[in-house]
Amino acid sequence: MPDSPAAAHLGACLRATRIAEHITQKTAAELSGISERTLRDIENGRHSPSLGAVLSFAETLGLTLKAER
């Protein structure tokens, strides 16, 4: 899916957390069960990931997700 503000925000948050935890994209992708390319696209807001991919990536980073209105 093309760029969207929500995808860009999600990707930036995930990237910032991954970097703060000193986890490489390769390691994060392997631990999350997604490809490095998909991970890069998510982090750059170029891909709106499935909920499963987001949950897996968040779990890899030790994050919990919160839905808001």
A tleap script that builds the chain and sets N, CA, C and O, in Angstrom:
source leaprc.protein.ff14SB
mol = sequence {
  NMET PRO ASP SER PRO ALA ALA ALA HIE LEU
  GLY ALA CYS LEU ARG ALA THR ARG ILE ALA
  GLU HIE ILE THR GLN LYS THR ALA ALA GLU
  LEU SER GLY ILE SER GLU ARG THR LEU ARG
  ASP ILE GLU ASN GLY ARG HIE SER PRO SER
  LEU GLY ALA VAL LEU SER PHE ALA GLU THR
  LEU GLY LEU THR LEU LYS ALA GLU CARG
}
set mol.1.N position { 0.846 -1.170 0.000 }
set mol.1.CA position { 0.000 0.000 0.000 }
set mol.1.C position { 0.895 1.239 0.000 }
set mol.1.O position { 1.979 1.211 0.582 }
set mol.2.N position { 0.463 2.316 -0.638 }
set mol.2.CA position { 1.294 3.519 -0.686 }
set mol.2.C position { 1.437 4.194 0.673 }
set mol.2.O position { 0.800 3.823 1.658 }
set mol.3.N position { 2.294 5.188 0.677 }
set mol.3.CA position { 2.546 5.943 1.916 }
set mol.3.C position { 1.249 6.476 2.514 }
set mol.3.O position { 0.355 6.926 1.797 }
set mol.4.N position { 1.165 6.418 3.825 }
set mol.4.CA position { 0.054 7.041 4.545 }
set mol.4.C position { 0.640 7.619 5.824 }
set mol.4.O position { 1.651 7.122 6.319 }
set mol.5.N position { 0.022 8.659 6.365 }
set mol.5.CA position { 0.541 9.232 7.609 }
set mol.5.C position { 0.618 8.206 8.737 }
set mol.5.O position { 1.579 8.205 9.507 }
set mol.6.N position { -0.378 7.339 8.842 }
set mol.6.CA position { -0.376 6.339 9.919 }
set mol.6.C position { 0.761 5.342 9.727 }
set mol.6.O position { 1.443 4.987 10.689 }
set mol.7.N position { 0.972 4.886 8.484 }
set mol.7.CA position { 2.050 3.935 8.213 }
set mol.7.C position { 3.409 4.584 8.473 }
set mol.7.O position { 4.313 3.946 9.013 }
set mol.8.N position { 3.550 5.847 8.089 }
set mol.8.CA position { 4.814 6.551 8.310 }
set mol.8.C position { 5.091 6.714 9.805 }
set mol.8.O position { 6.225 6.531 10.247 }
set mol.9.N position { 4.070 7.055 10.580 }
set mol.9.CA position { 4.231 7.235 12.025 }
set mol.9.C position { 4.581 5.907 12.696 }
set mol.9.O position { 5.492 5.843 13.521 }
set mol.10.N position { 3.859 4.856 12.339 }
set mol.10.CA position { 4.136 3.537 12.898 }
set mol.10.C position { 5.567 3.122 12.583 }
set mol.10.O position { 6.295 2.666 13.465 }
set mol.11.N position { 5.968 3.280 11.330 }
set mol.11.CA position { 7.316 2.895 10.919 }
set mol.11.C position { 8.394 3.666 11.667 }
set mol.11.O position { 9.400 3.090 12.080 }
set mol.12.N position { 8.187 4.963 11.840 }
set mol.12.CA position { 9.170 5.791 12.551 }
set mol.12.C position { 9.292 5.357 14.012 }
set mol.12.O position { 10.393 5.313 14.559 }
set mol.13.N position { 8.168 5.039 14.636 }
set mol.13.CA position { 8.198 4.585 16.036 }
set mol.13.C position { 8.921 3.249 16.163 }
set mol.13.O position { 9.740 3.061 17.062 }
set mol.14.N position { 8.613 2.329 15.263 }
set mol.14.CA position { 9.268 1.022 15.313 }
set mol.14.C position { 10.771 1.143 15.052 }
set mol.14.O position { 11.571 0.499 15.730 }
set mol.15.N position { 11.155 1.962 14.077 }
set mol.15.CA position { 12.579 2.160 13.765 }
set mol.15.C position { 13.314 2.772 14.958 }
set mol.15.O position { 14.398 2.316 15.321 }
set mol.16.N position { 12.730 3.797 15.562 }
set mol.16.CA position { 13.371 4.453 16.703 }
set mol.16.C position { 13.579 3.470 17.852 }
set mol.16.O position { 14.627 3.477 18.498 }
set mol.17.N position { 12.593 2.636 18.101 }
set mol.17.CA position { 12.716 1.642 19.171 }
set mol.17.C position { 13.773 0.613 18.829 }
set mol.17.O position { 14.587 0.250 19.678 }
set mol.18.N position { 13.769 0.137 17.589 }
set mol.18.CA position { 14.763 -0.866 17.177 }
set mol.18.C position { 16.173 -0.319 17.334 }
set mol.18.O position { 17.058 -1.009 17.840 }
set mol.19.N position { 16.382 0.909 16.904 }
set mol.19.CA position { 17.708 1.526 16.997 }
set mol.19.C position { 18.103 1.724 18.458 }
set mol.19.O position { 19.246 1.462 18.832 }
set mol.20.N position { 17.170 2.182 19.279 }
set mol.20.CA position { 17.461 2.398 20.706 }
set mol.20.C position { 17.843 1.090 21.398 }
set mol.20.O position { 18.618 1.090 22.355 }
set mol.21.N position { 17.299 -0.016 20.912 }
set mol.21.CA position { 17.592 -1.329 21.491 }
set mol.21.C position { 18.827 -1.978 20.852 }
set mol.21.O position { 19.198 -3.097 21.204 }
set mol.22.N position { 19.455 -1.269 19.917 }
set mol.22.CA position { 20.662 -1.760 19.230 }
set mol.22.C position { 20.408 -3.076 18.504 }
set mol.22.O position { 21.216 -4.003 18.556 }
set mol.23.N position { 19.261 -3.133 17.824 }
set mol.23.CA position { 18.899 -4.314 17.043 }
set mol.23.C position { 18.998 -3.947 15.568 }
set mol.23.O position { 18.431 -2.941 15.142 }
set mol.24.N position { 19.705 -4.744 14.794 }
set mol.24.CA position { 19.824 -4.471 13.365 }
set mol.24.C position { 18.528 -4.835 12.654 }
set mol.24.O position { 17.708 -5.591 13.175 }
set mol.25.N position { 18.358 -4.283 11.450 }
set mol.25.CA position { 17.186 -4.647 10.657 }
set mol.25.C position { 17.189 -6.142 10.361 }
set mol.25.O position { 16.145 -6.792 10.415 }
set mol.26.N position { 18.347 -6.681 10.053 }
set mol.26.CA position { 18.442 -8.107 9.735 }
set mol.26.C position { 17.981 -8.953 10.921 }
set mol.26.O position { 17.182 -9.875 10.756 }
set mol.27.N position { 18.479 -8.644 12.103 }
set mol.27.CA position { 18.104 -9.407 13.297 }
set mol.27.C position { 16.625 -9.245 13.601 }
set mol.27.O position { 15.943 -10.224 13.902 }
set mol.28.N position { 16.117 -8.011 13.525 }
set mol.28.CA position { 14.705 -7.762 13.803 }
set mol.28.C position { 13.819 -8.524 12.822 }
set mol.28.O position { 12.800 -9.094 13.213 }
set mol.29.N position { 14.204 -8.534 11.557 }
set mol.29.CA position { 13.425 -9.256 10.551 }
set mol.29.C position { 13.424 -10.753 10.839 }
set mol.29.O position { 12.380 -11.402 10.786 }
set mol.30.N position { 14.591 -11.291 11.143 }
set mol.30.CA position { 14.684 -12.726 11.436 }
set mol.30.C position { 13.843 -13.096 12.656 }
set mol.30.O position { 13.112 -14.085 12.627 }
set mol.31.N position { 13.943 -12.314 13.719 }
set mol.31.CA position { 13.197 -12.605 14.938 }
set mol.31.C position { 11.691 -12.415 14.756 }
set mol.31.O position { 10.892 -13.074 15.422 }
set mol.32.N position { 11.309 -11.512 13.849 }
set mol.32.CA position { 9.896 -11.226 13.612 }
set mol.32.C position { 9.274 -12.156 12.586 }
set mol.32.O position { 8.050 -12.241 12.480 }
set mol.33.N position { 10.110 -12.854 11.830 }
set mol.33.CA position { 9.591 -13.743 10.794 }
set mol.33.C position { 9.123 -13.022 9.543 }
set mol.33.O position { 8.265 -13.520 8.814 }
set mol.34.N position { 9.698 -11.831 9.295 }
set mol.34.CA position { 9.377 -11.095 8.075 }
set mol.34.C position { 10.680 -10.829 7.327 }
set mol.34.O position { 11.762 -10.940 7.903 }
set mol.35.N position { 10.578 -10.479 6.056 }
set mol.35.CA position { 11.784 -10.225 5.272 }
set mol.35.C position { 12.382 -8.869 5.630 }
set mol.35.O position { 11.688 -7.975 6.113 }
set mol.36.N position { 13.686 -8.734 5.382 }
set mol.36.CA position { 14.342 -7.441 5.624 }
set mol.36.C position { 13.712 -6.354 4.769 }
set mol.36.O position { 13.536 -5.223 5.224 }
set mol.37.N position { 13.374 -6.693 3.534 }
set mol.37.CA position { 12.770 -5.699 2.640 }
set mol.37.C position { 11.440 -5.208 3.218 }
set mol.37.O position { 11.169 -4.007 3.223 }
set mol.38.N position { 10.618 -6.133 3.700 }
set mol.38.CA position { 9.341 -5.739 4.301 }
set mol.38.C position { 9.581 -4.860 5.516 }
set mol.38.O position { 8.890 -3.859 5.708 }
set mol.39.N position { 10.553 -5.226 6.335 }
set mol.39.CA position { 10.879 -4.432 7.517 }
set mol.39.C position { 11.306 -3.023 7.112 }
set mol.39.O position { 10.846 -2.044 7.701 }
set mol.40.N position { 12.181 -2.912 6.115 }
set mol.40.CA position { 12.622 -1.593 5.639 }
set mol.40.C position { 11.440 -0.772 5.141 }
set mol.40.O position { 11.322 0.416 5.442 }
set mol.41.N position { 10.565 -1.424 4.373 }
set mol.41.CA position { 9.402 -0.715 3.845 }
set mol.41.C position { 8.482 -0.242 4.973 }
set mol.41.O position { 7.952 0.867 4.914 }
set mol.42.N position { 8.292 -1.078 6.000 }
set mol.42.CA position { 7.475 -0.687 7.146 }
set mol.42.C position { 8.105 0.522 7.834 }
set mol.42.O position { 7.426 1.511 8.109 }
set mol.43.N position { 9.405 0.438 8.110 }
set mol.43.CA position { 10.087 1.529 8.815 }
set mol.43.C position { 10.079 2.835 8.023 }
set mol.43.O position { 10.102 3.918 8.608 }
set mol.44.N position { 10.045 2.736 6.701 }
set mol.44.CA position { 10.053 3.929 5.862 }
set mol.44.C position { 8.648 4.383 5.465 }
set mol.44.O position { 8.496 5.305 4.664 }
set mol.45.N position { 7.620 3.733 6.025 }
set mol.45.CA position { 6.250 4.136 5.750 }
set mol.45.C position { 5.773 3.808 4.358 }
set mol.45.O position { 4.774 4.362 3.898 }
set mol.46.N position { 6.479 2.904 3.671 }
set mol.46.CA position { 6.103 2.538 2.305 }
set mol.46.C position { 5.248 1.275 2.255 }
set mol.46.O position { 4.894 0.803 1.175 }
set mol.47.N position { 4.927 0.745 3.394 }
set mol.47.CA position { 4.175 -0.508 3.436 }
set mol.47.C position { 3.269 -0.488 4.652 }
set mol.47.O position { 3.722 -0.222 5.766 }
set mol.48.N position { 2.002 -0.765 4.446 }
set mol.48.CA position { 1.077 -0.896 5.567 }
set mol.48.C position { 1.026 -2.382 5.908 }
set mol.48.O position { 0.394 -3.161 5.194 }
set mol.49.N position { 1.678 -2.773 6.980 }
set mol.49.CA position { 1.809 -4.190 7.299 }
set mol.49.C position { 0.517 -4.809 7.812 }
set mol.49.O position { -0.398 -4.115 8.254 }
set mol.50.N position { 0.471 -6.121 7.742 }
set mol.50.CA position { -0.656 -6.829 8.343 }
set mol.50.C position { -0.553 -6.693 9.860 }
set mol.50.O position { 0.519 -6.413 10.396 }
set mol.51.N position { -1.660 -6.892 10.535 }
set mol.51.CA position { -1.663 -6.820 11.987 }
set mol.51.C position { -0.708 -7.864 12.565 }
set mol.51.O position { -0.010 -7.596 13.544 }
set mol.52.N position { -0.677 -9.037 11.968 }
set mol.52.CA position { 0.224 -10.085 12.437 }
set mol.52.C position { 1.683 -9.669 12.364 }
set mol.52.O position { 2.454 -9.934 13.286 }
set mol.53.N position { 2.066 -9.015 11.265 }
set mol.53.CA position { 3.447 -8.556 11.115 }
set mol.53.C position { 3.776 -7.491 12.162 }
set mol.53.O position { 4.860 -7.506 12.745 }
set mol.54.N position { 2.849 -6.575 12.398 }
set mol.54.CA position { 3.072 -5.525 13.394 }
set mol.54.C position { 3.219 -6.136 14.784 }
set mol.54.O position { 4.127 -5.773 15.532 }
set mol.55.N position { 2.327 -7.061 15.128 }
set mol.55.CA position { 2.398 -7.691 16.444 }
set mol.55.C position { 3.695 -8.456 16.631 }
set mol.55.O position { 4.303 -8.404 17.701 }
set mol.56.N position { 4.120 -9.162 15.601 }
set mol.56.CA position { 5.368 -9.923 15.679 }
set mol.56.C position { 6.566 -8.991 15.846 }
set mol.56.O position { 7.438 -9.237 16.679 }
set mol.57.N position { 6.605 -7.923 15.051 }
set mol.57.CA position { 7.701 -6.960 15.122 }
set mol.57.C position { 7.701 -6.277 16.494 }
set mol.57.O position { 8.754 -6.130 17.115 }
set mol.58.N position { 6.527 -5.861 16.962 }
set mol.58.CA position { 6.424 -5.202 18.273 }
set mol.58.C position { 6.895 -6.137 19.382 }
set mol.58.O position { 7.608 -5.717 20.293 }
set mol.59.N position { 6.498 -7.397 19.305 }
set mol.59.CA position { 6.916 -8.369 20.320 }
set mol.59.C position { 8.433 -8.535 20.312 }
set mol.59.O position { 9.053 -8.641 21.370 }
set mol.60.N position { 9.024 -8.556 19.134 }
set mol.60.CA position { 10.481 -8.657 19.011 }
set mol.60.C position { 11.170 -7.498 19.726 }
set mol.60.O position { 12.236 -7.667 20.318 }
set mol.61.N position { 10.550 -6.321 19.664 }
set mol.61.CA position { 11.129 -5.124 20.280 }
set mol.61.C position { 10.707 -4.956 21.740 }
set mol.61.O position { 11.129 -4.008 22.403 }
set mol.62.N position { 9.887 -5.860 22.237 }
set mol.62.CA position { 9.425 -5.763 23.619 }
set mol.62.C position { 8.355 -4.714 23.824 }
set mol.62.O position { 8.198 -4.192 24.928 }
set mol.63.N position { 7.614 -4.398 22.769 }
set mol.63.CA position { 6.582 -3.376 22.845 }
set mol.63.C position { 5.198 -3.984 23.006 }
set mol.63.O position { 4.955 -5.123 22.606 }
set mol.64.N position { 4.304 -3.218 23.590 }
set mol.64.CA position { 2.891 -3.570 23.601 }
set mol.64.C position { 2.182 -2.511 22.769 }
set mol.64.O position { 2.623 -1.363 22.710 }
set mol.65.N position { 1.108 -2.889 22.141 }
set mol.65.CA position { 0.377 -1.957 21.300 }
set mol.65.C position { -0.913 -1.531 21.978 }
set mol.65.O position { -1.552 -2.306 22.689 }
set mol.66.N position { -1.279 -0.277 21.738 }
set mol.66.CA position { -2.478 0.283 22.344 }
set mol.66.C position { -3.295 0.937 21.237 }
set mol.66.O position { -2.779 1.764 20.485 }
set mol.67.N position { -4.558 0.570 21.138 }
set mol.67.CA position { -5.447 1.184 20.154 }
set mol.67.C position { -6.141 2.381 20.788 }
set mol.67.O position { -6.611 2.313 21.924 }
set mol.68.N position { -6.198 3.462 20.049 }
set mol.68.CA position { -6.851 4.674 20.534 }
set mol.68.C position { -7.809 5.212 19.485 }
set mol.68.O position { -7.682 4.922 18.295 }
set mol.69.N position { -8.747 5.982 19.937 }
set mol.69.CA position { -9.669 6.679 19.018 }
set mol.69.C position { -9.256 8.103 18.896 }
set mol.69.O position { -9.892 8.871 18.174 }
savepdb mol mol.pdb
quit
